[in-house]
Amino acid sequence: LQGYNLLTKEIVLVHNANEHIGSRNYTQKLLRMGMLPGLFDYTAYAPLGLTEFIEFKRNEKRKLTDTQAAFKERMELLGFRCHLVWDVDQGVEILKAQASRLEAYKTKLGITDGKYFL
C-alpha cells in the first residue's frame, strides 16, 4: 500500500504506528501523548467526510481485539467506514472504492477544480 499515495493527490494513506513493544511505563507515556488504543493500521484521509480506516490481520482466524472493536464501533457511529482485511489486494480494492465514491460526490456537488471549501 506504500505506493498508493503516488496514485492520487486527493486521498492520503497513513500508516498508524500504534503497535509497540515496551514497558508498562512507556505504554503509559504513549497514552498520555495521545496514542489511541484500537486505532486501525491505516487511515485513508479524503475530503468530503470520506476518510476510512483499514485494519490488516494475518489470516481470517484473527479477529479484532476488544479495543479495535470499540474503536470500530465509535468511528462507525461517527459515520466513518472501517474495514478488516487479510491481504493487500483487499486493501487496494477498498482504496479504489473510496476513490470512486469521492469522484461520484465531486460530480454530484459540481466540484471540478479540487476546491472543496469556499
Phi, psi and chi 1 to 4 in degrees:
 res  aa     phi    psi   chi1   chi2   chi3   chi4
   1 LEU       -  -12.6  -69.0  179.5      -      -
   2 GLN   -53.3  -41.0  -71.6  177.0  -36.7      -
   3 GLY   -77.3   -4.4      -      -      -      -
   4 TYR   -61.7  -34.8 -169.3   78.0      -      -
   5 ASN   -62.3  -18.8  -75.8  -36.9      -      -
   6 LEU   -80.1  -16.8  -59.1  174.9      -      -
   7 LEU   -86.8  -26.2  -60.4  177.4      -      -
   8 THR  -145.1  144.3  177.9      -      -      -
   9 LYS   -94.0  -10.7  -67.6 -179.7 -178.9 -179.5
  10 GLU   -95.9  -12.5  -66.5 -177.4  -58.8      -
  11 ILE  -122.2  126.7  -63.7  174.0      -      -
  12 VAL  -112.3  116.7  178.4      -      -      -
  13 LEU   -95.0  126.4 -176.1   65.8      -      -
  14 VAL  -126.2  131.3  176.1      -      -      -
  15 HIS   -84.4  126.4  174.9 -109.2      -      -
  16 ASN   -93.0  101.1  -58.2  -52.4      -      -
  17 ALA   -76.3   72.9      -      -      -      -
  18 ASN   -95.8  -11.2 -144.7   21.4      -      -
  19 GLU   -86.6  151.4   65.0  -82.9  -17.8      -
  20 HIS  -162.9  160.8   66.9  -80.7      -      -
  21 ILE  -122.7  121.8  -60.9  171.8      -      -
  22 GLY  -174.9 -178.1      -      -      -      -
  23 SER   -76.9  167.4   68.4      -      -      -
  24 ARG   -60.7  -39.1 -176.0 -177.9 -165.5  113.4
  25 ASN   -63.4  -41.0  -73.4  -20.0      -      -
  26 TYR   -65.6  -40.5 -175.4   63.7      -      -
  27 THR   -60.2  -45.4  -60.4      -      -      -
  28 GLN   -61.6  -39.5  -67.8  -57.5  -46.5      -
  29 LYS   -62.0  -45.7  178.8 -179.3  178.1  179.5
  30 LEU   -61.6  -39.8  -69.1  175.0      -      -
  31 LEU   -63.3  -42.1  -70.4  168.2      -      -
  32 ARG   -63.8  -30.2  -74.0 -169.1  -55.8  -88.0
  33 MET   -82.3   -5.5  -67.8  171.5   54.6      -
  34 GLY   114.2    4.2      -      -      -      -
  35 MET   -57.9  132.8 -178.3  179.6   77.9      -
  36 LEU  -105.0  107.8 -177.8   60.6      -      -
  37 PRO   -58.2  134.9  -23.7   34.5      -      -
  38 GLY    89.0   -7.1      -      -      -      -
  39 LEU   -55.2  132.7  178.9   64.4      -      -
  40 PHE   -67.5  164.4  -82.4   24.1      -      -
  41 ASP   -60.5  -41.0  -67.5  -31.2      -      -
  42 TYR  -129.7  145.3  -73.7   88.4      -      -
  43 THR  -120.2  128.2  -56.2      -      -      -
  44 ALA  -107.0   99.7      -      -      -      -
  45 TYR   -80.8  131.7  -65.9   98.0      -      -
  46 ALA  -145.6  154.0      -      -      -      -
  47 PRO   -68.8  171.4   15.0  -18.4      -      -
  48 LEU    64.0   28.7  -56.1  173.8      -      -
  49 GLY    74.6   19.7      -      -      -      -
  50 LEU   -97.9   21.9  -65.5  178.0      -      -
  51 THR   -65.7  138.7  -65.0      -      -      -
  52 GLU  -134.2  156.5  -58.0 -168.8   23.4      -
  53 PHE  -118.5  138.4  -60.4   92.3      -      -
  54 ILE  -128.8  126.7  -55.7  169.8      -      -
  55 GLU  -113.8  127.1  174.5   65.3   26.4      -
  56 PHE   -98.9  135.8  -80.3   87.2      -      -
  57 LYS  -122.9  155.1  -65.1  -66.9 -177.4 -173.8
  58 ARG   -67.0  -35.4  -70.5 -170.1  180.0  134.8
  59 ASN  -156.0  171.7   58.3   53.8      -      -
  60 GLU   -69.0  -13.2  -67.2 -176.9   32.3      -
  61 LYS   -74.6  -24.5  -67.0  179.4 -176.7  176.9
  62 ARG   -76.6  134.0  -59.6  -82.4 -174.5  148.9
  63 LYS  -114.5  168.8  -55.2  -65.7 -179.8 -162.1
  64 LEU   -66.9  144.0  -65.5  176.0      -      -
  65 THR   -70.7  168.6   65.2      -      -      -
  66 ASP   -59.5  -40.7  -70.0  -15.9      -      -
  67 THR   -69.6  -35.2   54.8      -      -      -
  68 GLN   -67.8  -39.9  -71.7  170.6  -27.7      -
  69 ALA   -63.6  -39.8      -      -      -      -
  70 ALA   -66.3  -41.5      -      -      -      -
  71 PHE   -60.6  -46.9  173.3   82.3      -      -
  72 LYS   -57.9  -47.1  179.5  180.0 -174.2  -69.5
  73 GLU   -61.1  -44.1 -178.9  178.9  -13.5      -
  74 ARG   -62.5  -46.2 -178.1  178.0  177.0 -164.9
  75 MET   -66.9  -39.4  -67.4  -59.2  103.9      -
  76 GLU   -66.9  -34.1  -71.9  176.7  -16.6      -
  77 LEU   -63.9  -29.1  -74.5  171.6      -      -
  78 LEU   -85.2   -1.4  -66.8  171.6      -      -
  79 GLY    96.4    8.2      -      -      -      -
  80 PHE   -92.5  151.8  -63.8  107.1      -      -
  81 ARG   -90.1  138.0  -67.0  172.8 -174.3 -109.4
  82 CYS  -127.0  137.6  -62.9      -      -      -
  83 HIS  -129.8  138.7  -51.7  -84.2      -      -
  84 LEU  -110.1  121.9  174.7   59.1      -      -
  85 VAL  -131.4  163.0  -60.6      -      -      -
  86 TRP  -119.5   -5.9  -64.1  -84.2      -      -
  87 ASP  -152.9  163.9   64.7   51.4      -      -
  88 VAL   -61.4  -37.7  173.3      -      -      -
  89 ASP   -58.9  -40.0  -69.5  -21.5      -      -
  90 GLN   -63.0  -41.4  -70.3  174.5  -50.0      -
  91 GLY   -62.2  -42.1      -      -      -      -
  92 VAL   -63.5  -41.4  169.1      -      -      -
  93 GLU   -62.3  -38.2  -70.8  -54.4  -47.5      -
  94 ILE   -63.1  -44.0  -72.2  165.1      -      -
  95 LEU   -66.0  -38.4  -65.1  169.9      -      -
  96 LYS   -63.7  -42.2  -73.3  179.3 -180.0  177.9
  97 ALA   -64.6  -38.7      -      -      -      -
  98 GLN   -61.7  -44.6 -179.3 -172.4   31.7      -
  99 ALA   -62.7  -38.4      -      -      -      -
 100 SER   -65.3  -42.7  -67.5      -      -      -
 101 ARG   -62.3  -40.4  -80.3 -169.0  -61.7  -78.8
 102 LEU   -61.3  -45.7  178.0   57.7      -      -
 103 GLU   -61.8  -40.7  -73.0  -55.8  -46.2      -
 104 ALA   -64.5  -42.2      -      -      -      -
 105 TYR   -63.2  -43.6  -85.4   41.4      -      -
 106 LYS   -60.3  -43.3  -74.4  169.2   49.0  179.0
 107 THR   -62.2  -47.0  -60.8      -      -      -
 108 LYS   -60.7  -37.7 -175.6  176.4 -178.9  177.8
 109 LEU   -90.0   -4.3  -63.3  172.0      -      -
 110 GLY    73.7   27.8      -      -      -      -
 111 ILE   -88.0  116.3  -63.1  170.6      -      -
 112 THR  -120.3  -12.8   58.0      -      -      -
 113 ASP  -110.3    5.6   56.7    4.7      -      -
 114 GLY    75.7    8.8      -      -      -      -
 115 LYS   -96.3  109.0  -65.2 -179.5 -178.6  175.7
 116 TYR   -92.3  -17.9  -62.9   96.9      -      -
 117 PHE  -126.7  156.4  -56.6  101.7      -      -
 118 LEU   -71.0      -  -62.8  175.6      -      -
